[in-house]
Every structure is written in structure tokens, then in C-alpha cells.
């Protein structure tokens, strides 16, 4: 009997369900019956009859599956994919892993002039952003200050990208082509600035017919803008309202120029965001602007990456300095809490580079696959195609999600992983959800959202302090996402308010 208890305590959810042949693995208790009745009644709601729903709730300390519905089926996870990426990155790279960006001089320095190119070799550092650095230009200015401290006042050659850390496509496999202009779908590269996008502030002129103005941020000098929009009078049909019908798009002949067209009311302002088309160029343009602000001139402008086979050689020249990111434990919070897609792709490729032999998405996906299998996940329980969850080719079962949550709960990085997740009613993507309930400041969970996809998986403590793991997944629904959110929140709040399941 002692051996059986030990097996039950640490057995996987699939084993428990197979043994029980039902949704619970031990004798019913009032609390367990209440949970089952509650979730059953929610799933029977007519609103959800056409949706594909998955639910798995586990008491990990007792090795007990409390509720299971389609738990072994495959779902598109959306940003629940970040649970897999973050867990494997933390395990394989470690919480103290840092990204570095190294600057090389491709010539000698004499009389304040670098006779040659300034070459920059990156690892995809995602921390050079408003979100992580406070102001994305700050680290760029720090690089300019380092050059100035070495007596460099002029660069005769170009600013060039110097390596090929991520040799594959900048966009993820299966990403929607009509989303790539939006910041959440920005591509990634070894040189990466401000999460891959620029902000635009458009201000209407003082009177109808006057020209609007546009400012870019965080780099005030890039991309360039061409304003075709016009200032108009406010709409007389809606007193007090201002007219704003604006669109930002890239010039089809120059990816460094954004065209603003449409209308804006006199004296009004509007904000738009657009992803960079060329991430390495955006980085080097920001560096050039920082150099300009520190009085350092660049004679040759922005250069191109080396072409194969030269791209696969070690960068030449003299290393001048390196810029180092915060540790992964901090990057992980900037990844999981706001569900930042580009960090997911950078981590995926970094896993490939560090453990798979190449900094590509395919190599990183193999690393994640091998780690999930080593943790005991079923080979049929997942397929990894990107690191963020934007790809609709990712699939994962609730069983696999629970497996990852349980492994991380018991592992050496449990606290780092747990604290990286959004907290209900407090921060991240669930900061406005479940406020005023037993789940607030209690639930640590990752959301997931795509068209017809909604997920919520993570950790909750019951009212009497027992930790539970849950994975709630929904695919192929046409009802409003708020209805799926209501279903998920009703389950999680019930768990948070419940007492012992014995």
C-alpha cells in the first residue's frame, strides 16, 4: 500500500486517469463532488456546445487528477506556448544567462578617427527597449559613450551587422502575413531594438488645411516619415468629438520610410505603432542616432550583413566592448507577464544556438521537444513550431501543460518561474481579471489568445492552502472571447475558494 501511495503521489496525470477510468482518482468527497458538478454545469452551458474545450485540474502533492475533460487532446495553445519556451529556457540556459552585444573596430584608430567599419555582433538581446531599459535609447547612448571614452569621434566606414547568430527567417513558421506590420508580429534578428517596433505620434495642424506633424519614438530619426494626411475640422455631427482616420504604411520602394495618410482633426493627436521591416537596420539606425547625439560622426552610413560564406566566419577586427543584458530571471518576467512574443522567438533561437548547434527556430524546437520528452511528456502530446504561440501550427495537450507546470514547481528554478507568470488582479495579462475574488493575488497563470483560441494555465492555492495545477484550453469557437474568459474564470475562482478535495 505504501508503494501504491508513492506511485500515486508522483504518477503522471495520464497514468492516474487511465487507472481511474474517470475524472477523479480517489473516492468522492463533498468538495470533489462540488468541483465536478460545478465544472460539468459550466461545460454544459449552451453557449459552449460548438467550442472545443479542454480542462485538466491536478492536485500535484497528492498525485490526484481532480477533473479531466479532453485532457489528452491537442489544442492550439496561443501564448500558453510561452510556458514551454520559458520553462525549457530556464532549465537549459539557467536563470543567470545573459545576452551580449559586442562592438568591433575593423581598422585602426588614429587622431580620433576609426579607419574602417564599426561592426556590431549581437545575440538578440531583447532588453534594449522602452519596456526593459526605461528608454530604449539609453543603452544605445551608453554604447556611444563607450566609443567616446576610447577617443573615437569619427568612423570613416559604416556601421555594419557583424555576425549571423540567427541564420533563418526573422518571422516564425506559420505566422499570419497580414499581421507582420503590427508590433506583436515583429520579426527578430541578432540585433534587436525596442521589441521590434516604432511608435508614431501624429498631431493635427492648428486649422483645417494645415499640415499634420509626425514624431517617431524611441529613435526620433528613424524611420523617416512622409505625411500625406490632412488636417480637417471636427465632425459637426458629433460636437466635441474629433476626426481621426489615419493609416501608417511602409513605402513600397523604401522600407525605411513610413507614409501617413488619412485625416486628423485640427489640434488633435493620435498614436500608431508599426513594426520595423529590417530589425538589424533599425538597431544600427538607433546606434547612429546615439552617436550623433554624442558628437560622433559616421562617414559611410549603415552597411549590409556579410554574405556567405564570410557570414559564417568569426568577426574580424578588434573587440572594443560588450553590452550585457539583465539575467534571464528578469527577461523571463518581461516575457511571460506581458506575453511579449519576440522574446519567445529569441529564446527559441537561443536554445537552438546554445544546445542544438544552430541559432534557428527548428533547432530550438528540437531542444524543447527533447526536454519535454525527458520530462515524461507524451511524444504525441505536443508539436512545437515557434516560441511565442503566434503560429497556428503549434499544438499541445492540457496534459503536457500540466506536466511542465509540475516539473517546474518541483525544480530548482520554481520561484523564478512562478514569479514570472502574470498574477490575477495584479499584473501582466490578467491584471484586470478576477479582481475582488479569491483568485486575486493568488492565481499565477499564463493566458493565450488567437482568433478562435483562448487558454489559461497555471497555479492556484485553495482556501485551505493546497496548491493545484490547472490547464484550461478552448479552440474553434465563434462566441465572444469574454464568454470563454467567463468560463475559465468561473473554474479558477471556484478552485481558489474551495477547501480540501479529500
C-alpha positions in Angstrom: 0.0 0.0 0.0 2.9 2.3 0.8 4.4 1.7 -2.7 1.0 2.4 -4.3 0.7 5.7 -2.4 4.1 6.7 -3.6 3.2 5.9 -7.2 0.0 7.9 -7.0 1.8 10.8 -5.4 4.2 11.3 -8.4 2.4 9.5 -11.2 1.6 11.5 -14.4 -1.9 12.6 -15.0 -2.3 10.2 -17.9 -1.4 7.3 -15.6 -3.9 8.4 -13.0 -6.7 8.8 -15.4 -6.0 5.5 -17.1 -6.2 3.8 -13.7 -9.3 5.6 -12.6 -11.2 5.5 -15.9 -13.0 8.6 -14.7 -12.5 12.2 -13.9 -11.3 11.6 -10.3 -8.8 9.1 -9.0 -10.0 8.6 -5.4 -13.2 8.3 -3.6 -15.6 11.2 -3.9 -15.7 13.9 -1.1 -18.2 16.7 -0.9 -15.5 19.1 -2.1 -14.6 16.9 -5.1 -18.3 16.3 -5.9 -18.9 20.1 -5.8 -16.0 20.7 -8.2 -17.2 18.1 -10.6 -20.8 19.4 -10.5 -19.6 23.0 -10.9 -17.4 22.3 -13.9 -19.8 19.9 -15.5 -22.6 22.6 -15.3 -20.3 25.2 -16.9 -19.3 23.0 -19.8 -23.0 22.0 -20.4 -23.9 25.7 -21.0 -25.4 26.0 -24.5 -23.0 28.8 -25.3 -20.1 26.3 -25.5 -21.8 23.5 -27.3 -19.8 24.1 -30.5 -16.5 25.0 -28.9 -13.7 22.5 -28.4 -12.8 22.7 -24.7 -10.1 21.1 -22.6 -9.9 21.1 -18.8 -7.3 19.4 -16.5 -7.1 20.1 -12.8 -4.5 18.3 -10.7 -3.5 18.2 -7.0 0.2 17.6 -7.5 1.1 16.9 -3.9 -1.4 14.1 -3.7 -0.8 12.9 -7.3 -4.5 13.3 -7.9 -6.4 14.3 -11.0 -9.4 16.2 -9.8 -11.1 16.9 -13.1 -10.3 16.0 -16.7 -12.1 16.8 -20.0 -10.3 16.3 -23.3 -7.1 16.5 -21.4 -5.2 14.3 -23.8 -6.4 16.1 -26.9 -4.3 18.6 -28.9 -5.2 22.3 -28.8 -3.6 25.4 -30.4 -2.2 26.9 -27.3 -1.6 30.5 -28.5 0.6 32.1 -25.8 0.4 29.1 -23.5 3.3 28.1 -25.8 5.3 30.5 -23.7 5.1 28.2 -20.7 7.0 25.6 -22.7 9.5 28.1 -24.1 10.1 29.8 -20.7 10.4 26.5 -18.8 12.9 25.0 -21.2 14.9 28.2 -21.5 15.2 28.5 -17.7 16.2 24.9 -17.4 18.7 24.7 -20.3 20.2 28.2 -20.1 19.8 28.9 -16.4 18.4 32.0 -14.6 21.7 33.9 -14.8 22.1 33.6 -18.6 22.7 36.9 -20.3 22.7 38.2 -23.8 25.7 40.2 -25.1 26.3 42.7 -27.9 29.9 43.1 -28.8 31.3 46.0 -30.8 34.4 45.6 -33.0 36.7 48.0 -34.8 37.6 46.9 -38.3 40.5 49.2 -38.5 42.9 51.3 -36.5 42.1 54.4 -34.6 44.3 57.5 -35.1 43.6 61.1 -34.2 40.1 60.3 -33.1 39.1 58.5 -36.4 38.3 54.8 -36.8 39.7 54.0 -40.2 37.2 51.3 -41.2 33.9 49.9 -40.2 32.3 49.6 -36.7 31.0 46.1 -36.6 28.3 45.0 -34.1 27.7 41.4 -33.3 24.5 40.6 -31.3 22.8 37.6 -29.6 19.3 39.0 -30.0 19.3 40.9 -26.7 15.7 41.7 -26.0 16.3 44.2 -23.2 17.2 47.2 -25.4 13.7 48.5 -25.2 11.4 51.1 -23.5 9.8 48.2 -21.6 13.0 46.9 -20.1 15.5 49.8 -20.2 13.0 52.5 -19.3 14.0 54.2 -22.6 15.3 52.2 -25.5 17.9 54.8 -26.4 19.6 54.6 -23.0 21.7 51.6 -23.9 22.5 53.0 -27.3 23.8 56.2 -25.7 25.8 54.0 -23.3 27.5 52.4 -26.3 28.2 55.8 -27.8 29.7 56.9 -24.5 32.0 53.8 -24.6 33.3 54.8 -28.0 33.8 58.4 -27.0 35.7 57.2 -23.9 38.1 55.4 -26.3 38.7 58.7 -28.1 36.7 57.9 -31.2 35.0 61.0 -32.7 34.6 59.8 -36.3 34.1 56.5 -38.1 35.3 56.6 -41.7 33.5 53.4 -42.7 30.0 52.1 -42.0 28.0 50.7 -39.1 27.5 47.0 -40.0 25.9 43.9 -38.5 28.8 41.6 -37.9 27.5 38.1 -37.3 24.8 35.6 -38.2 23.6 34.4 -34.8 20.1 33.7 -36.1 20.6 32.5 -39.7 17.0 31.6 -40.5 13.9 33.7 -41.2 13.1 36.6 -38.9 9.4 35.6 -38.7 8.0 32.4 -37.2 6.7 29.4 -39.1 3.1 29.8 -40.0 2.7 33.4 -38.8 -0.1 35.3 -40.5 1.3 37.5 -43.3 -1.3 40.2 -42.8 -0.2 40.8 -39.1 3.5 41.5 -39.7 3.1 45.3 -39.6 1.8 45.1 -36.1 4.3 45.2 -33.1 3.1 41.8 -31.8 4.2 40.2 -35.1 7.6 41.9 -35.5 10.4 39.7 -36.7 13.6 39.1 -34.7 17.3 39.2 -35.5 20.6 39.1 -33.7 20.4 43.0 -33.5 17.1 43.9 -32.0 15.8 47.2 -30.8 12.7 48.2 -28.8 10.8 45.0 -29.2 11.0 45.4 -33.0 8.7 48.4 -33.5 8.4 52.2 -33.6 5.8 54.5 -32.1 4.3 57.3 -34.2 2.6 60.4 -32.7 0.6 62.3 -35.3 -0.6 65.8 -34.4 -3.2 67.7 -36.4 -2.4 71.2 -37.6 -3.8 74.3 -35.9 -6.5 74.7 -38.5 -8.2 72.7 -41.3 -5.9 72.5 -44.3 -2.7 72.9 -42.3 -0.2 70.1 -42.4 -0.1 67.5 -39.6 3.2 66.7 -37.9 4.7 63.3 -37.0 7.2 62.2 -34.4 8.8 58.8 -34.2 9.9 57.1 -31.0 12.2 55.9 -29.4 14.5 56.8 -32.3 13.5 60.3 -33.4 15.4 60.0 -36.7 14.2 56.6 -38.0 12.1 55.6 -39.8 11.7 58.7 -41.9 8.1 59.7 -42.5 6.1 61.2 -45.4 2.9 62.9 -44.4 0.0 62.6 -46.9 -2.6 63.0 -44.2 -4.5 66.3 -43.9 -5.9 68.3 -41.1 -9.7 68.7 -41.1 -12.4 70.3 -39.0 -14.0 68.3 -36.2 -17.2 66.4 -37.3 -20.1 68.8 -36.7 -22.5 65.8 -36.3 -20.7 64.9 -33.1 -20.0 68.0 -31.1 -16.8 67.8 -29.0 -15.5 64.8 -31.0 -12.5 65.0 -33.2 -12.0 63.3 -36.5 -9.2 60.7 -36.8 -9.0 58.4 -39.8 -5.3 57.7 -40.1 -3.2 54.9 -41.6 0.5 54.2 -41.4 2.2 52.0 -44.0 5.7 51.5 -45.4 6.7 52.9 -48.7 6.8 50.0 -51.1 10.1 51.2 -52.5 11.9 52.0 -49.3 11.4 50.1 -46.0 13.0 53.0 -44.1 10.1 55.4 -45.0 6.6 55.3 -43.4 3.7 57.0 -45.2 1.0 58.6 -43.1 -2.3 59.2 -44.9 -5.9 59.9 -43.9 -7.4 62.7 -41.8 -7.0 64.1 -38.4 -8.9 66.9 -36.6 -7.4 70.3 -36.0 -5.4 70.3 -32.8 -6.0 66.6 -32.3 -3.3 63.9 -31.8 -3.1 60.1 -32.4 -0.7 57.3 -31.7 0.1 54.5 -34.0 2.8 51.7 -33.9 4.4 49.9 -36.7 7.0 47.0 -36.6 10.4 47.6 -38.2 10.9 45.8 -41.6 14.6 45.3 -41.0 15.5 44.7 -37.4 19.3 45.0 -37.8 18.9 48.2 -39.7 16.6 49.6 -37.0 19.2 48.7 -34.4 22.1 50.3 -36.3 20.0 53.4 -37.1 19.4 53.8 -33.4 23.1 53.5 -32.7 23.9 56.0 -35.4 21.4 58.5 -33.8 23.1 57.9 -30.3 26.5 58.5 -31.9 25.2 61.7 -33.5 23.9 62.9 -30.1 27.3 62.3 -28.6 29.1 64.1 -31.4 30.4 61.1 -33.2 30.0 61.1 -37.0 29.7 58.1 -39.3 31.1 58.6 -42.8 29.7 55.6 -44.6 26.2 55.2 -43.1 24.6 51.8 -42.5 26.1 48.8 -44.2 24.8 45.3 -45.0 25.5 42.0 -43.3 28.3 39.9 -44.7 27.2 37.4 -47.4 28.0 33.7 -47.1 30.5 32.1 -46.7 32.0 35.2 -44.9 29.0 35.4 -42.7 29.9 32.2 -41.0 33.4 33.3 -40.1 34.3 34.7 -36.7 34.1 38.5 -36.8 37.4 40.2 -37.5 38.7 43.4 -36.1 39.4 44.5 -32.6 36.8 43.9 -29.9 36.2 47.2 -28.2 33.5 46.5 -25.6 30.4 44.4 -24.9 26.9 45.4 -23.7 25.4 42.8 -21.4 21.7 42.2 -20.7 20.0 41.7 -17.4 19.9 38.0 -16.4 17.3 35.6 -17.8 15.4 35.7 -14.5 14.5 39.3 -15.3 14.0 38.8 -19.0 11.5 36.0 -18.2 9.3 38.4 -16.3 9.3 40.7 -19.3 8.4 37.7 -21.5 5.7 35.9 -19.5 3.8 38.7 -17.8 3.0 41.0 -20.8 3.2 37.9 -23.2 5.9 39.5 -25.3 6.1 37.5 -28.5 9.5 38.5 -29.8 11.3 37.4 -26.6 9.8 33.9 -27.2 11.3 33.7 -30.6 14.7 35.0 -29.3 14.7 32.4 -26.5 13.7 29.6 -29.0 16.6 30.5 -31.3 19.0 31.0 -28.4 18.1 27.5 -27.2 19.0 26.2 -30.7 22.3 28.1 -30.6 23.3 27.0 -27.2 22.1 23.4 -27.2 21.2 22.5 -30.7 24.1 23.6 -32.8 22.4 26.5 -34.7 20.5 29.6 -33.7 17.4 28.7 -35.7 13.8 28.1 -34.8 13.9 24.5 -36.0 17.0 23.8 -33.9 15.4 25.4 -30.8 12.2 23.5 -31.4 14.2 20.2 -31.3 15.7 21.3 -28.0 12.3 22.0 -26.5 11.0 18.6 -27.9 13.8 16.7 -26.3 13.4 18.4 -23.0 9.6 17.8 -22.9 10.2 14.1 -23.6 12.9 13.9 -20.9 10.3 15.3 -18.5 7.9 12.5 -19.4 5.6 14.2 -21.8 3.9 12.0 -24.4 5.5 12.4 -27.9 2.0 12.7 -29.3 1.1 15.4 -26.8 2.7 18.4 -28.5 4.2 19.9 -31.6 6.5 23.0 -31.3 6.8 25.4 -34.3 7.6 28.7 -32.6 8.5 30.1 -29.2 5.7 32.6 -28.8 2.5 30.8 -29.8 1.7 33.0 -32.8 1.9 30.1 -35.1 -1.3 28.1 -35.6 0.9 25.0 -36.2 1.7 24.7 -32.5 -0.4 22.1 -30.7 -0.3 20.9 -27.1 -2.5 18.9 -24.8 -3.5 20.1 -21.3 -1.7 17.0 -20.0 1.6 18.4 -21.5 1.0 21.8 -20.0 0.3 20.3 -16.5 3.4 18.1 -16.9 5.5 21.3 -17.5 3.9 23.2 -14.6 4.5 20.3 -12.2 8.1 19.8 -13.2 8.9 23.5 -12.8 7.1 23.5 -9.4 9.4 20.8 -8.1 12.6 22.0 -9.8 15.4 24.3 -8.7 14.0 27.3 -10.5 10.5 27.0 -9.1 10.4 30.5 -7.6 11.8 32.3 -10.7 9.3 30.5 -13.0 6.3 31.0 -10.7 7.0 34.7 -10.2 7.5 35.3 -13.9 3.8 34.5 -14.6 1.0 37.1 -14.6 -0.8 37.4 -11.2 -4.6 37.7 -11.2 -5.8 41.2 -10.5 -2.2 42.5 -10.1 -0.1 42.4 -13.2 0.6 41.1 -16.7 -2.2 39.9 -19.0 -4.6 39.1 -16.1 -4.1 42.3 -14.1 -7.7 43.3 -14.7 -9.2 39.8 -14.3 -10.7 38.1 -11.2 -10.3 41.2 -9.1 -12.3 41.0 -5.8 -12.3 37.2 -5.8 -10.4 34.5 -4.0 -8.2 34.2 -7.2 -6.9 37.8 -7.0 -3.2 37.9 -5.9 -3.4 34.1 -5.7 -3.5 32.7 -9.3 -0.3 32.8 -11.3 -1.2 31.8 -14.8 -0.4 32.3 -18.5 -3.0 33.4 -20.9 -3.2 32.6 -24.6 -5.2 34.5 -27.3 -5.5 34.0 -31.1 -8.6 34.1 -33.3 -10.8 31.2 -32.0 -8.1 30.3 -29.4 -8.2 31.1 -25.7 -6.1 29.5 -22.9 -5.4 29.9 -19.2 -3.0 27.6 -17.4 -1.1 27.9 -14.2 -1.1 27.6 -10.4 -3.8 28.3 -7.7 -4.0 27.8 -4.0 -7.2 26.6 -2.4 -8.7 28.4 0.6 -7.0 26.0 2.9 -3.6 26.4 1.2 -3.4 23.4 -1.1 -1.6 24.1 -4.4 -3.4 23.0 -7.6 -2.4 23.0 -11.2 -4.9 23.8 -14.0 -4.9 24.0 -17.7 -8.0 25.4 -19.5 -8.0 25.5 -23.3 -10.6 26.5 -25.9 -10.4 26.2 -29.6 -12.8 26.6 -32.6 -15.3 28.9 -31.0 -17.2 31.8 -32.6 -18.7 33.3 -29.5 -17.1 36.4 -27.9 -13.8 35.7 -26.1 -15.3 37.3 -23.0 -17.6 34.3 -22.8 -14.6 31.9 -22.8 -12.9 34.1 -20.2 -16.0 33.9 -18.0 -15.9 30.1 -18.2 -12.2 29.9 -17.3 -12.5 32.4 -14.5 -15.5 30.7 -13.0 -13.5 27.5 -12.8 -10.4 29.1 -11.4 -12.3 31.2 -8.8 -14.1 28.1 -7.7 -10.7 26.4 -7.1 -9.3 29.4 -5.2 -12.4 29.5 -2.9 -12.6 25.7 -2.4 -11.2 23.7 0.6 -9.7 20.3 0.8 -10.6 17.9 -2.0 -10.4 14.9 0.4 
